[in-house]
């Protein structure tokens, strides 16, 4: 799967990938961490993983990192994104964690911050992967994954075996496409 995604992005000279799902508990974060690690380790790509799931920010866990000093600091305190990108122990892989989970972000989420920083990230990294909240779950403290999909070159939707229903999957894909995102595939996860 890593090779297919990486090859398609490279062929089209694209660099940004968003991973989302219809609802919680599908394994997005696991997929993002494995994809990012393997792209950095096996392909030698310079990779940035960004945790934008403020509902369940867990991307820091597989790498043993602290969650604080992350994306919320970019939004609230206007900290440059480069200052919160954390090393992982693998030279080619860095992570921007979600940041302080108790922050009220609703006021800050309307800022066009992604329009400003995504092009900068694309200049520094070969691959930027965004781990987002679910599309069908409302939460005022989250960046809208549909809006984010418009800033990404490719979107992957994760469906969980025996949990994700077809209607939810169809609604998710339709919502992303109607929002201008490019859904390139669905990962059917049997593990989580």
N, C-alpha and C positions, 0 to 999 in steps of 0.2 A: 504494500500500500504506500509506504514512504516513497519508493522509487517512482510509482505512478504519479503521485502528487507532485513530487519534486521535478520530475521530467516535464510534466505538463506546464508547470509554472516557468521553468527554464526555457522551454520551447517558445513560449509566448512572451518572454522577457518580463514576467510578473513576479512579485515578491510577497504579497500579503495574502494570508489565509485566515478565515474566521471559522471556528468550530463551535457549533451550537446544537441545540436539541429542542424538541417540543416541550419537554418538562424536565424536572430535576431527576437525578439518579441514573443517567444513561451511560456515564463514563466519559464525558467530554474531557475532563481534566486529565484522566489517565491517557486518553488518546493524544492530547496536546503534549503532555510531558514525554511520552514515548516517541512521538513523531519529531519533536524538537531535538531530543537527545540523539536519536538515530540519524537525523539529517546533519547534525553537527559532527557526530562521531564517525559515521560511515561515509558521508559525502564531503566532509570537510567544510561545510557551509558555515558562515557566520550567522547565527540564529538568535533571534530575540523572541521570548515568550512573554505575553502580556495577559495578566489576570484581570479581566473586566467583569467577572461574576461577583458582584457585591452581595448577592444573596448567600452564596456558599463559596467564599474565596478559599480555594484549597490548592492552588497551583504551587505554592511554596512548599507544601508538605513533602512531595517526593524528593525534593532537593535539600531538605533539612534547613530551610531558610526561615527567617522571621518574616511575618506578614507586614509589619509596620514599614514605614518609609516606602510607599509605593504610589499607585495611581491616584489615590485620594490626595496625596501631597501635590501632585501635578495640578489637579483640579482646584483645590482649595487655596493652597499657598503659592501657586504659580511656580513651583520648583521645576527647573528644567528636567525633562524626562531622562536625559543622560545621567543626571545625578542620582536617580533612583534605580537605574539598571544594575542588578546585582550579579556578581559572578557566581557560577555554580560549581566550580572546580574543574569544569571542562572549558578550556580556553575559548572555544568557538561558540559557547552557549551562555546567554545572559537572560535574566528574568526581571520583569517589572511586576512585583506582587501587587495585590489589590490595595494595600495600605490599611489605615485604621478603619476597622469595620463599623465602628459606632458613629461615624460621621453622618450628618444629614446632608446628602449631596443634591437634593432636589433642585436647589437654586443654581448649582454649578453645572448641572448636566445639560443645560441648554446652550452652553458656550460651544463654539465650533472648534474645540480644542483638537479633535481628531483630524479635522481638515488641515490643521497647522502642523501637527507632529508626525502624522503617518508618512508624508513625503520625506521628512527628515530621517525617519527610521529606515525607509527604503534606501536612502543613500548610504547608510552605515552597514546595513545587514543584507545578506543574501536572501533571508527568509524571516518574515515577521508573522507570528501565529498568535491570534487573539482567542482566548478562552472566554466565552460569554455566558450570560445567564440564559435560561430557556426562553424561547420566543413566546410561548403561550401562557407564561406565568407573569402576572403583573407585579411590579415592585417599583415604587417611586424612587428608590435609591439605586437604580441600575441604569447604565447606559442602554439605550434601546438597541437590541441586536439587529433589528431591521434597519435602523439608521446606520449602524456601523457597517452592515453588509454592503452598503453603497460605497464605503471607503476601502473595501477589500477586493482583491482581484479574483478570489475564489472563496466559495462557502461550502463547507462540509457539514451535513446534518447527521447527528448520531441518534440512532434508534436502538432502544434496548429490547432484546428478545423477551417475549412474554409480558412486556410492560407497555411499550409504545403501540398505540392503536393506529390503524391506517388513516383514520380521519384526522388525528392529531398530526401525523406526518404530512398529509396533504395540505392541511391548514398552514403548517409551518413553511413548507416549500412555497406555497402560493403567496404567503405574506412577505417572504423574503424577495421573491421575484417581483411582486407588485411594488416593493420598496426600492427596486433597482439593483438588488443583489444578484449575483451569478451562482446559483446552486450547481455545483459540479458533481455532487455525488452524495450518497447516503451510506453511512457505515452502520452495518447491522451488528451490534455488539451482543455477544452471547455470554460474556464474562461477568458483567456487573449487574 
